[in-house]
């Protein structure tokens, strides 16, 4: 879990600051609500089928399917991912952190699909990761490979500097490693470490605020924290109401009406 001692303290020299305020501010809250973009196009299909054929899903079998690794074969890699996402979006007095919200499983599911292999991206050379700060990713690696290389390099650095696994480090020690990635100082074969950090941070926030159908935002807790009501069919009967209207969030599953 996250070390929250330094949540409200920062200096102008800080590079990595795990507070929610900074992450939300830096992203312009662009991932609020139903996160957009190609990442969420990778929603895995047939997620509610069973060996007895497709049948109405229950909360129990949904949870069993979502809380199972489909991309990360090594438990150590997944544990590192979970610890990292929790440092990026830690539990605090406002609500749960990334682990409780299911973000590691969200990322795992996305990497399993087309998004993880950059299916819709231009993937021809030249590959010059260090060439430019302004022309987007130029790595030969796809997103799945970037995650594996990046997380394993974090583990290596943790062992080299602290003789401990990343998950066993204190929060401040984990932050030091994350800071070296965010600043680009860490060296990772085949990619820029700051490119990986940005991918990791963005994907974590998408997992926090995406519709629960995609595997994160468990029980819509993140939406509850920001009072986002979820997808609605319309607001015509309320748009001119002078009073502030607060609604309990509802997910795509509720919006589409079904347990099928």
N, C-alpha and C positions, 0 to 999 in steps of 0.2 A: 504494500500500500504506500501511498505517498507520504512524504515527510512534509508536513504543512507549516513547519516553524517559520519558513521564510516567505509565506504567501503574500504578505502585505508589505514586504520590504524590498526595495530595489534602488539601484544607483544608476547614474548616467552611463557607467562603464559596463553595466550588466549586458551580456549577450543573450544568455538563455534565462528566461523568466517564466516559470511554469504556471503563473496565475491565469485564471480564466479571463480576467479583464484584458490582459495583453493579447491572448490568443483570439478572443472575440473581436477586439479592436483591430488587430492586424489583418484579419480575414474580412473585415467589413461585414461580418455576420452573413457572408454570402452562402454559407451552408445551412442557414436556418431553415427549419421546416423540412420539406422534402428535398434533400440535397440533389442537385442536378448534375448534368454532365455525363460523360461516357462511363464513369465508374459504376453508376447504378444501373447501367444497361446490362450488367453482368449477373443479374439476379438469377440464381440457379433454378432450373425448372424441375418439375416433378418432386418438389421438396416435401410434399405430403403423401407420397405414394408409399405403400407398404408391400411386403412380400405376398400379401393376400389380395393385391390390387389396390387401386385408388379408392379411398373412402374418406368421408368427412374427417377433417383434422380436429384433434383436441388440443387443448393447451399443453397437455403432457407430451404428446408425440411431436408437437411443434418444437418444444424446448429440447427434446432429445435430439432432433435433427439439427437444430441451430447450434447447439452446444456440443458439436463434434467437429474435429479437425478434418478438413478435406484437402487442404493444400500442404500444410506443414506436417511432414512425416516425422520430424524429430521434435520430441517434446521440449528439448532445451531451447530450440529456436522459438517455439510458441511461448514458452515462459518468458523469454527475453522480450518478445513482442508485447506481452501483457504488461510487464513491468514498465516498459517504455511508454506505452499509451497511458498508463496510470500517472506517470510523471507529467505528461503533456496535459492531461485532463484529470487532475486528482480529485478524490473525494474531499469535500469540505462541508461547512455548515449550510451550504446552499443545496446540497444534494449529493448523489452518488458520483463516483468516478468512472473512468473508462471500463475498468474490469467489471464492475457491477452492471454497467449498461450493456455489456456484451460486445464491446468494440473489437476485442481481439478476434472473436468469431466472425464478426462482420467482415473484417479485413481478410481473414482466411477464406471466406466464401467468395469474395470478390476476386481474389487471386486465382481461384480455381477456374474461373470463367474466361471469356474472351478478353476482358480488361487486363487480366494478369499476364497475357501473352502479347499485349499491344496489337490485338487483332485488327483494329481499325486505324492504326497509325502508319505513317510512312516509316519504313524500317530499313531503308537502304543507306549506304554510306554517303559522304565520309563520316566516320565516327571520331569526333574530336571533343570529348567531354570538357576539356579545359579551355576550349577555344573562345567561348563567349559567355558573357553573363546575360545577354539580351536576346538570344535566338532560341531559347527553349532547350529542352533536353537533347543532347547529342550523343547519348550513350548507345552502345550496341546492345546492352542488356535490356531485356524486357522488364516489366514491373515486378514480376515474380522473382526473377533473378536478382534484381536490385534489393528486394526485401531480404532474400536469403544472404546475399553478400554483405549487406549493411548490418544486419542483426548479428551475423557471425563475427564480423569485424568488431562490433561493440563488445562481444563476448571476449574476443582476443585481447582487446585493449584493457578490459576489466581484469583479466588474468595477469597481464603484463604489469599493470600498475598496482594492483591491489591483491593479487594472488587469490582472487575470489570470483565466483560467478557473478554476473551482473545483477541477478535477482537477490543476491545476498548483501549487496552494497547498501550503505546508508543513502538516503535520498540525495544529500548534497554530493556524494561521490558519483551517483548516477547522473546527476545534473552536469557534473564536470565533463563526463563523456559526451553527453548530449550537446553540450556547449561546443565541444571540439568539432562535432559534426555540423552544427548550425553555422559555425564560423568558417567551415571549409578547411580547418587545420588537420583534421583526421585524414589519413590516407587509406583509400579503399580501392582495390583493384577494379578497374573497368568503369569507374564512375566518380563523379565529384561527391564528396561527403555532404556538402550543403544541398545538393540536388536531392539526395536521398532523404535528408532531414525534412526538406520541404514536402516531399511526397509523403513521408510518414506523418508529419503534422497535419497536413490537409486531409489525408485519409482517416486519421483518428477523429477529427472533427466531423467529417462526413458520417462516420459510424455513430458518433454521439447523437447527431440531429436528424439522421435519415429516418424514414418510416420504419417501424419495427419489422415490416415484411422482409426487409433486407438483412435482418440478423442483428442489428444494433438497437440503440435506444429502447432498451428492455422496458416493457410496460409503459412506454411513452413518458418515462420519468424525466428525460431531458426536456421534452416539450412542456411538461408541467412546471419545470424550473423557470422557463421563459414565458409561460402562459400562452403558448402557441396552441391553437385549437385543432390543428390538423386539417386535412382536406375536407371541404364542405361542398355540397351541391350548389349552394348559392346563398347570397346575403340580402336578396331583394326585400325581404320582409323586415329587415333590421337595419339597413344601411342609413336610414334617416332618423334612427333613434338617437335622441340627444344624450341618453345615459350610456355610460360605459358598460359594455356587455362582456361578461366573462363566461367562457364555455370550457367544459371539460374536454380534453383532447380526444380525438378519435383517429384511428389509423385507417389505412387503405382497406384493411380487412373488414373493418366495421362499415366504412363508406360503401364498399362494394357488396355488403350485405351477407357475408357468408362464412360458413365453416366448411365450405367445400373447396 
